[in-house]
């Protein structure tokens, strides 16, 4: 259940955990709730977009991995995919890659001791249909502040900064 509390300026603060807003940075709790609902909405959107593009059997991680393997059409290693997508557990990404291999959406090539992954022609076509569905369904809702390319880039930069903050806090919590 959300808890609502006004900010000093009178703006309503929407929180999922009021007990976490009691400290020095109450706005951090508000941000965390925003991340939760945005993450869930984004995940739901990506899966449904892929389903509309013609592939109903991929989960969120599978889709993110497929997009990243396709990124710039460069071969990717498991470690690189984990690093870029910020997955700590390589098993999750490895499982996803095996699924994508079985579905013939990616192919692998061993070079020395390393295994590199790249997309196939069928995945290239699927990802093009995904792009078309994305443009058709998502783009019409982009307006106002969301249409400001520079503002979106600023949000993306702040999210990367927050990622670093939470990664550092996770490392600190692991040492307690």
N, C-alpha and C positions, 0 to 999 in steps of 0.2 A: 504494500500500500504506500502511496506517495504521501509525503508530509510537506506541507506548504508553510513557508516562513518568509516574512518580508525582509528585504535587504535594508541597510541604513537609508538608501535613497527611496525606499518605498516600493521598489520592484519586487514582485512575488518570486520567491525562490522555490523551485520545484525539486524535491529531494525524494530519494527512495529510502534513505536511511538517516533520519534526523539525528540519531545518536552519533553519527560520524560528522555531522555538521557543527557539533558543539565545540570543536577545537579552534585552533588558530586560523584555519582557512576553510570557512564554511562553504565558500564558492567551489572548493575542490569536490565536495560531496555533490553539489549541483552538476558540475562537469561530469563526474563519474556516472550519474544517472543518465545524462545526455549520451555518454559513450555507450552505456548499456542498451538504451533503446535504439540508438543509431546503428550499433553493431547488429542487433537482432533484425532491424528493418533491412539493413544492407544485405545480410545473409539470406534473408527470405527473398529479396529482390533478385540477387544473383542466381539463386537456384531456379526461380520461376522464369527468369529471362532465358536461362539455358534450356529449360523445359520447352519454352516457346520457340527456341531456336531449333528444337528437334531432338534434344538429348535429355530424357527424363531420369536417367540413372546416375547422374553425378551429384555428389554433395558439394557443399561449399568449399571444403579444402581441395577436393578434386578439381573444381573449376578454377580456383585461385592458382593451383599448381599448373594447370593446363595453360592459363593465360601467361604465367611467368615463363614457362618453357618456350612458349611462342614468342615472347618479348624479344624484339629486334632480330628474331630468327637466328639466334646464336645458340649453340649447344650449351646445356647447363648440367652441372654436377649436382648430386644430392646435397652436398654441403652448401653449395651456392644458393640453391633453392631455399633451404632451411634458413640461411643467413638473411637473404633478401626478404622473405616473408615473415621473419622473426619467429620461427617455430623452434622451440628448444628441443623437442622430441623428434629426432630424425625418423623414428619408426613410423610416425603419422604420415610423413611425407613419402617415405619409402612404400608404405601401404598404398598410398594414393597413386604413386608412379606405377606400381604393379597393376593396379586396376586400370589405369590409362593404357598401359602396355597391352593388357589382355583385350581391351576394347579397340586396340589398334589406333588410338588417338596420339600416342607417342611411340617413338622407337628409341632403342638404346644402341650405343656403340662403345665398345671397350677400347680404350687407348692406353696402353701400358696397364697400370693398376687402376686407372680411373674409368668410371662409366659415365658417359655423357648422354643426355636425353635431348631429343628434338621432336617437334611436332610432325605429323604425317599430313599428307594431302587431304585426307578426310577430316582431320581436325582443323586444318586451315579453312576448309569450307564451312565447318561448324562454327568456328570463331567469327567468320565473316557474317554468318546468319545472326550470331549473338550480337555483333556490332550493329547490325541493321535493326534488330528488336530493341536494343538499347536506345538507339537514336529515335525510333518510333514511339517508344513508351516513356522514356525518361526525359528526353530533351524538351518536350512541350511543357513540362512542369518547372523548368529552370527559368526563373524570372526574378526581378527585383535584385536584391543583394546576392542571390545565388547565381545570377547571370554575370556578375562582376568577376571576370577571370582573375584579376589581381587579388581580390578578396578570397576567392577559393584557394589560390596558391598560398595566401597567408594562413588560412585555416589548416591546409596540408602541412605547412612548416610547423605550426604550433602542435599539431598532432604528432609529428616526428619528435619534437622536443619533449612532449609528454611521454612518448614511448621510451625515450632515454631515461626520464625521471622514474617511470615505473619499473624499468629494467634494473636501474641502480637500486631502487627500494627493494626489489625482489631479491637481489644479491645480498643486500644488508639483512633482510629478514631470514635468508637461508643460513646466515652465520650466527643467528641468535640462539 
